[in-house]
């Protein structure tokens, strides 16, 4: 009887048999947009390891005391064990997701800070341009320095041309 129960409980009950990595990745990308693929793989591996640990515990339990399978309380034990396993898997998966969401949040915060700095820089450039255009419009530009520089440059060019002749 215990062999039948073992076969029933343990055959095709590995995490890979329940859901393939590709299917899990597809579901995770669909439901958690923007989740890093390495985080998805880590979550899959974590769930797989938990499931394998739980299966090993069930197998060990069945190997230890196969006589309890026929008793009415064994069904309750298996049901309670299954509920506890599911609760543990769920809690662990949630903890992993929360940790990864926190790291994603930190990444977003850093990106927002960088974008804010870029926006501040661009805004400063725009303000400078507006000031220059305003000075040009209302004639507040100091042309004397510019005119002197142009005159000196023209004299330098004239001198070089005369030297070449």
Secondary structure, DSSP 8 states (H G I E B T S, - for coil): -HHHHHHHHHTT-SHHHHS-HHHHHHHHHHHSTT--HHHHHHHHHHHHHHHHHHHHHHHHHHHH-GGGGGSHHHHHHHHHHHHHHHHHHHHHHHHHHHHHHHHHHHHHHHHHHHHHHHHHHHHHHHHHHHHHHHHHHHT---HHHHHHHHHHHHHHHHHHHHHH-
